[in-house]
Amino acid sequence: MRKILVLALLVLAAPVTAQPAIPDTPMGKTFSDYLAAFNSGDAAQISAFKAAHHFGDPVEDLRQFHHQTGGFTLLKVESSDATSIVCLMQEKQSDTIARFTIKEIGTPEAPKLSVSGRAISRPGEFAIPRQSQASALKALEDRAGEEEKTERFSGVYLIARDGKVLAAKAFGWEDREAKRQATLETKFRIGSMNKMFTAVATLQLVAAGKLSLDSTVGTYLPDYPNKEIAEKVTIRHLLTHTGGTGDFFGPEYEAKRLSLKTHADYMALFGARPPRFAPGSRDAYSNYGFLLLGNIIEKVGGENYYDYVRKHIFLPAGMKDTDSLPEGAAVPNRSTGYMWKDGSWIPNTDTLPWRGMAAGGGYSTAGDLLKFAQALQTEKLLPGRLVADATTPHNHAGNYGYGFSIIGTGILQHVGHNGGAPGQNGDLQIYPGLGIVVIALSNFDPPAATNLSDFYANRMPATR
């Protein structure tokens, strides 16, 4: 879905003291050179560092990562010796803190440098102060405006509390070439956020007694090509990404992207593959698993997946601007997506599927996603017990239910989903304990929208 560092922005974080000293050692000098080269974003400077230190990461990958993060600020050196340094660094364009390890992994005869980073929970010593609602909303508006000016954000955000919209605003372009500005009516592609709709549709069929969470794929798709998946992977596994059913993105998908027009087409192409691991034994995000749910919904629900979700989710919730019509269809106010490549934003047209599907790729508006959140909370779509079950952790990591992410603890725990692909990013965060809904959508690469939703979430009042 996303690379490691995708949370929200630094501008109003807790004051950062002077940058800590980098150890005055050969390894410290190497780290200092790395940080300077990466933070420059300059191809020549990065290439020179690579050549001097036998660093293998491609220049363009590093420049793309620099564009995504804005570079890093060193917060703390945790450990250092002759061959390695472990430190905490923060993205310059987000609140994300990552633990980086820089080390020599080669030999004197064949030296090689390794740099790896992993996002971590924000340590208390670098806590971000909570603000008043008015201050947090003003900070969000200012930040979005700055991101628009620097061409790092194009899209919308919406903040609501107890069903009342507190703030909603659009930035940037719906279509850059046609000079159509984005509005609150712009339909943005939402990537994997569609998984929430697929999960709700599946649980509706469970509530109707037509599906069982612990029945296998083969129960509902008796002709499924792979026997092991048919006999061992359950509906619960598919909903929680624990079935080992894998992904579909890759060379086969790219070669046939525009000929894959139905959920059955995907199953015909990928259905013979065995599971990647013993079903239920571990977590692995699976877009293909949700495509299988789309096939099962069609089989058990007795109608096309798109008709089913339109009739049983979008219509009851009042979501008039959400769908997955083919990319070739004329859809008023549907945005053009833009991906960052070679120093500029270009349309993502050649990356899109023929149409969105049960795993993702549809489109929606911020207003419709608020309606979806409200429909969930008021039991218009599912009985309360099933909403509670869907938003309770069921995977091994304890952060995913049935088609919903579960993040945080206590009153700040939120449920929802994000979505991201080249030229599209969206995020829905529902805070039941606070009555808050945070939505951001963008027609730029991830983490354009997620940065803004997290920016507000990290600063909003944490009291009811």
C-alpha positions in Angstrom: 0.0 0.0 0.0 2.4 2.7 1.2 6.1 3.0 1.8 7.3 3.3 5.4 6.9 7.0 6.2 3.5 8.3 5.5 2.0 10.1 8.5 1.3 13.8 9.0 3.2 17.0 9.0 6.0 18.6 11.1 5.1 22.3 11.0 3.3 22.6 14.4 5.0 19.6 16.2 6.6 20.0 19.6 9.6 22.2 19.3 12.7 20.3 18.2 15.9 21.2 20.0 19.1 21.8 18.1 20.1 18.8 16.0 22.1 16.3 18.0 25.7 15.9 17.3 26.7 13.2 14.9 29.6 11.0 16.3 33.0 12.2 15.1 34.0 8.9 13.7 34.4 7.5 10.1 30.9 6.0 10.3 29.6 9.3 11.6 31.1 11.1 8.6 29.5 8.5 6.3 26.1 9.1 7.9 26.5 12.9 7.7 27.4 12.6 4.0 24.3 10.3 3.4 22.0 12.7 5.2 23.3 15.7 3.2 23.1 13.9 -0.1 19.6 12.6 0.5 18.3 15.9 1.8 19.6 17.7 -1.2 17.4 15.7 -3.5 20.0 16.4 -6.2 20.8 13.6 -8.6 24.5 14.6 -8.9 25.1 14.8 -5.2 23.3 11.5 -4.6 25.3 9.8 -7.4 28.6 11.1 -5.9 27.6 9.7 -2.5 26.7 6.3 -4.0 30.0 6.1 -5.8 32.1 7.1 -2.8 30.3 4.7 -0.4 29.3 1.8 -2.6 25.6 2.4 -1.8 23.3 0.4 -4.0 19.9 2.1 -3.9 19.0 3.6 -7.3 19.3 7.4 -7.6 15.8 7.9 -8.9 14.3 5.7 -6.1 16.1 8.0 -3.6 14.9 11.1 -5.3 11.3 9.8 -5.4 11.6 9.0 -1.7 13.0 12.5 -1.1 9.9 14.0 -2.9 7.7 11.9 -0.7 9.3 12.8 2.6 10.9 16.2 2.0 14.1 14.8 3.6 14.8 14.0 7.2 15.7 15.8 10.4 18.0 14.0 12.8 16.3 13.8 16.3 18.5 11.4 18.2 21.5 9.1 17.9 20.6 5.9 19.8 23.8 4.0 19.3 27.0 4.2 17.4 30.1 2.0 16.8 32.8 1.5 14.2 30.5 0.0 11.6 27.0 1.2 12.4 24.8 4.0 13.6 21.2 3.7 14.9 19.2 6.9 15.1 15.8 8.5 15.1 14.9 10.8 12.2 11.7 12.6 11.3 10.3 13.4 7.9 10.4 17.1 7.1 6.9 16.9 5.6 5.3 14.8 8.2 5.1 13.8 11.9 6.5 10.4 11.1 9.5 9.3 13.1 11.6 6.3 11.9 14.4 4.4 13.4 17.2 4.2 10.8 20.2 1.8 10.8 23.2 2.8 8.7 25.9 0.1 8.6 28.8 -1.4 6.6 27.8 -4.8 5.4 30.6 -5.6 3.0 34.2 -6.5 3.4 37.4 -4.4 3.2 37.9 -5.8 -0.2 34.3 -5.2 -1.3 32.8 -2.5 0.9 29.1 -1.9 0.9 26.8 0.5 2.8 23.2 -0.4 4.0 20.6 2.1 5.0 17.3 0.9 6.3 14.4 2.7 8.1 11.2 1.7 9.9 8.5 3.9 11.1 7.9 3.7 14.9 5.3 5.1 17.3 6.2 8.6 18.3 8.3 8.6 21.5 7.0 10.6 24.4 10.0 12.9 24.4 8.9 14.1 21.0 5.2 14.4 21.7 3.1 16.8 19.7 0.9 19.1 21.8 -2.8 18.9 21.4 -4.6 22.1 20.4 -8.1 23.5 20.6 -10.5 22.5 17.9 -10.3 26.0 16.3 -6.5 26.1 16.4 -6.2 22.6 14.9 -8.6 23.4 12.1 -6.8 26.6 11.3 -3.5 24.8 11.3 -4.9 22.2 8.9 -6.2 24.8 6.5 -2.9 26.6 6.6 -1.0 23.5 6.0 -3.2 22.3 3.1 -2.7 25.8 1.5 1.1 25.5 1.8 1.0 22.1 0.3 -1.1 23.3 -2.6 1.3 26.2 -3.3 4.3 23.8 -3.4 2.3 21.3 -5.5 2.4 18.6 -2.9 -1.4 18.4 -2.3 -4.4 18.5 -4.6 -7.6 17.3 -3.1 -10.1 17.8 -0.3 -10.4 17.3 3.4 -13.5 17.1 5.6 -13.7 17.1 9.4 -17.0 16.3 11.2 -18.1 15.9 14.7 -21.3 14.1 15.8 -22.6 14.4 12.2 -21.9 18.1 11.9 -19.3 19.2 9.4 -16.7 21.4 11.1 -14.5 22.1 8.1 -14.4 21.1 4.5 -12.3 22.6 1.7 -10.9 21.8 -1.7 -7.4 22.6 -3.1 -5.6 22.2 -6.4 -6.9 20.8 -9.6 -9.6 18.3 -10.5 -8.0 18.3 -14.0 -4.7 20.2 -14.4 -4.8 20.1 -18.3 -8.3 21.4 -18.5 -7.7 23.9 -15.6 -10.7 22.6 -13.7 -10.2 23.3 -10.0 -11.0 20.7 -7.4 -14.3 21.2 -5.5 -16.1 19.4 -2.7 -18.1 17.7 -5.5 -14.9 16.3 -7.2 -14.9 12.5 -7.3 -11.5 11.1 -6.3 -10.3 7.6 -6.8 -10.1 6.0 -3.4 -7.9 2.9 -3.9 -8.3 0.2 -1.3 -10.9 2.2 0.6 -13.3 0.1 -1.5 -12.5 -2.8 0.8 -14.8 -1.3 3.4 -17.7 -1.6 1.0 -16.8 -5.1 0.1 -16.6 -6.1 3.7 -19.9 -4.5 4.5 -21.5 -6.3 1.6 -20.0 -9.6 2.8 -21.3 -9.1 6.4 -24.8 -8.2 5.1 -24.9 -11.6 3.5 -23.7 -13.1 6.8 -26.5 -11.3 8.6 -29.0 -12.7 6.1 -27.8 -16.2 6.7 -26.4 -16.6 3.2 -22.7 -16.7 4.2 -20.7 -18.1 7.1 -17.5 -16.5 8.1 -15.9 -19.9 8.7 -17.1 -21.6 5.5 -14.5 -22.0 2.8 -14.1 -20.4 -0.6 -15.1 -23.7 -2.2 -18.4 -23.7 -0.4 -19.5 -20.8 -2.5 -17.2 -21.2 -5.6 -17.2 -25.0 -6.0 -15.3 -24.8 -9.3 -12.5 -22.7 -7.9 -9.3 -23.7 -9.7 -6.9 -24.3 -6.8 -8.0 -27.1 -4.4 -6.0 -25.9 -1.4 -7.5 -22.4 -1.4 -11.0 -23.8 -2.1 -10.8 -26.2 0.8 -8.8 -24.2 3.4 -9.3 -20.5 2.9 -12.4 -19.2 4.7 -14.4 -16.0 4.3 -12.9 -14.8 7.6 -9.4 -15.3 6.2 -10.2 -13.2 3.2 -11.7 -10.4 5.3 -8.6 -10.3 7.5 -5.8 -10.8 5.0 -4.7 -14.0 6.7 -5.6 -16.5 3.8 -2.3 -16.3 1.9 -4.1 -15.5 -1.3 -1.5 -13.0 -2.5 -1.7 -10.0 -4.8 -2.5 -9.6 -8.4 -0.3 -6.6 -9.3 2.7 -7.6 -11.4 3.7 -8.6 -15.0 0.6 -10.7 -15.6 -1.7 -7.9 -14.5 0.2 -5.3 -16.5 0.0 -7.4 -19.6 -3.8 -7.9 -19.4 -4.8 -4.8 -17.4 -7.4 -3.6 -19.8 -8.9 -7.0 -20.6 -9.7 -7.7 -16.9 -13.2 -6.4 -16.9 -15.0 -8.6 -14.3 -14.2 -10.3 -11.0 -14.4 -13.6 -12.8 -11.7 -12.5 -15.3 -9.3 -12.0 -12.4 -10.2 -15.4 -10.9 -9.6 -17.1 -14.3 -6.2 -15.5 -14.6 -4.9 -16.0 -11.0 -7.1 -18.7 -9.5 -4.7 -21.6 -10.1 -2.1 -20.2 -7.8 -1.7 -22.0 -4.4 -1.8 -20.1 -1.1 1.5 -18.3 -0.2 1.4 -19.8 3.3 -0.8 -22.0 5.4 -4.2 -20.2 5.6 -4.7 -18.5 8.9 -1.0 -18.8 10.0 0.0 -15.1 9.5 -0.9 -11.7 8.0 -0.2 -10.6 4.4 -2.2 -7.9 2.7 -4.1 -9.5 -0.1 -5.8 -7.5 -2.9 -6.6 -10.8 -4.6 -8.4 -12.1 -1.5 -10.9 -9.2 -1.7 -11.4 -9.9 -5.4 -12.4 -13.4 -4.3 -14.9 -11.8 -2.0 -16.3 -9.9 -5.0 -16.8 -13.2 -6.8 -18.5 -14.7 -3.7 -20.8 -11.7 -3.3 -21.9 -12.1 -6.9 -22.5 -15.8 -6.5 -24.3 -15.6 -3.1 -26.0 -12.3 -3.6 -27.4 -13.2 -7.0 -26.4 -10.1 -8.8 -23.4 -8.2 -10.2 -21.0 -6.9 -7.5 -21.4 -3.3 -8.7 -25.2 -3.6 -8.6 -25.1 -5.2 -5.2 -23.0 -2.5 -3.5 -25.0 0.3 -5.3 -28.3 -1.1 -4.1 -27.4 -2.3 -0.6 -24.7 0.2 0.5 -24.6 3.4 -1.6 -28.4 3.9 -1.9 -29.3 3.3 1.8 -26.4 5.5 2.9 -27.3 8.3 0.4 -24.0 8.0 -1.4 -24.9 9.4 -4.9 -21.4 10.2 -6.0 -19.7 6.9 -5.3 -19.2 4.1 -7.8 -16.7 2.1 -9.9 -17.8 2.8 -13.4 -15.2 1.9 -16.1 -12.4 4.4 -16.8 -13.8 4.9 -20.3 -17.2 6.0 -19.1 -18.0 9.7 -18.9 -18.3 10.5 -15.1 -19.0 14.1 -14.3 -16.4 15.6 -11.9 -14.2 12.5 -11.8 -10.7 13.8 -11.2 -7.6 13.0 -13.2 -4.9 11.4 -11.1 -1.3 12.6 -11.2 1.9 10.7 -10.3 5.3 12.2 -9.7 7.8 11.1 -12.3 11.1 12.7 -13.5 10.5 15.9 -11.5 6.9 16.6 -12.6 3.3 15.5 -12.2 2.0 13.3 -15.1 -1.4 11.7 -15.6 -1.7 8.2 -14.1 -4.0 7.1 -17.0 -1.8 4.2 -18.2 -1.7 2.6 -14.7 -5.4 2.3 -14.1 -7.5 -0.9 -14.3 -10.3 -1.1 -16.8 -12.6 -0.4 -13.8 -12.4 -0.4 -10.0 -13.3 -3.7 -8.3 -14.0 -5.3 -4.9 -10.3 -4.8 -3.9 -10.2 -1.1 -4.7 -10.1 1.5 -7.5 -13.5 3.1 -7.3 -14.2 6.7 -6.7 -16.1 8.9 -4.1 -16.4 12.3 -2.6 -15.6 13.5 1.0 -19.3 14.1 1.5 -20.2 10.5 0.5 -17.6 9.0 2.7 -19.0 11.0 5.7 -22.4 9.5 4.8 -20.9 6.0 4.8 -19.4 6.6 8.2 -22.7 7.8 9.6 -24.6 5.0 8.0 -22.3 2.5 9.7 -22.7 4.2 13.1 -26.5 4.4 12.8 -26.9 0.7 11.7 -28.3 1.6 8.3 -26.0 -0.9 6.7 -25.3 -3.5 9.3 -26.6 -4.5 12.8 -24.5 -2.9 15.5 -23.0 -6.3 16.6 -21.6 -6.8 13.2 -20.2 -3.3 12.9 -18.5 -3.9 16.3 -17.2 -7.2 15.1 -15.9 -5.7 11.8 -14.0 -3.0 13.7 -12.5 -5.4 16.3 -9.0 -6.7 15.5 -9.0 -10.2 14.0 -5.5 -10.5 12.5 -2.2 -11.5 14.1 -0.9 -7.9 14.3 -4.1 -6.7 16.1 -4.7 -3.8 13.7 -7.3 -5.1 11.2 -10.8 -6.4 11.5 -13.1 -7.3 8.6 -12.1 -4.9 5.9 -11.4 -2.1 8.5 -8.1 -1.0 10.0 -8.1 -0.4 13.7 -5.4 2.0 14.9 -4.6 3.5 18.3 -6.0 2.9 21.8 -8.5 4.4 24.2 -10.4 7.5 23.1 -8.0 8.0 20.2 -8.6 4.6 18.6 -9.9 5.0 15.1 -11.3 2.7 12.5 -11.5 3.1 8.7 -9.2 2.5 5.8 -6.8 4.3 3.5 -6.1 3.7 -0.1 -3.2 4.5 -2.3 -1.8 4.0 -5.8 0.0 6.2 -8.3 -2.0 9.4 -8.6 -4.5 8.5 -5.9 -4.7 8.6 -2.1 -7.5 8.6 0.4 -8.1 8.2 4.1 -11.1 7.7 6.3 -10.6 7.8 10.1 -13.6 7.3 12.4 -13.1 8.1 16.1 -16.1 6.5 17.9 -14.9 7.7 21.3 -14.7 11.3 20.1 -17.5 11.4 17.6 -15.0 12.7 15.1 -14.7 11.7 11.4 -11.6 12.8 9.5 -11.5 12.4 5.7 -8.9 13.4 3.1 -8.8 12.6 -0.6 -6.2 13.5 -3.2 -5.4 12.9 -6.9 -1.7 12.9 -6.1 0.5 10.0 -5.1 0.4 8.8 -1.5 0.9 10.1 1.1 -0.6 13.4 0.0 -4.0 12.8 1.6 -2.8 10.7 4.5 -0.4 13.4 5.6 -3.3 15.9 6.0 -5.7 13.5 7.8 -2.9 12.5 10.2 -1.8 16.2 10.6 -5.2 17.1 12.0 -5.6 13.9 14.0 -2.3 14.4 15.7 -3.3 17.9 16.9 -7.1 17.8 17.5 -8.5 17.8 21.0 -8.4 14.4 22.6 -11.4 15.0 24.8 -15.1 14.6 24.2 
